[in-house]
Amino acid sequence: MSDDLFHSLDDTIHAKARLAIMSILLLDGAATFGRLKEVLQLTDGNLGAHVRALEEAGYIEVKKDFWERRPRTTCLVTSAGRQAFGRYMETLQRLFEATRRGDPPDQA
């Protein structure tokens, strides 16, 4: 197994909260900020920082509108986000398979 496998994990997705956000969005198609906050039990500021990181990477799109006269923020996964998540999961799968076989990392 190559050490590069460890370094190929996408740091933007790899953070626990961002992995959870991406997973929820991919499962549900979209989620409001309030729903993500409720499920993940994060503060507004913490969730906002993670959403912003994913948005800046182009992995999610954030839409703001009004629903029943109240502001609403909705997050959706972009095509680039789907592709990045797929690559991330493939890398995890390769790491999992290597650890099951007991392959040590290459030595430099």
Buried (B, 14 or more C-beta within 10 A) or exposed (E): BEEEBEEBBBEBBEBEBBBBBBBBBEEBEBBBBBBBBEEBEBEEEEBBEBBEBBBEBEBBBBEEEEEEEEEEBBBBBBEEBBEBBEBBEEBBEBBEEBEEEEEEEEEE
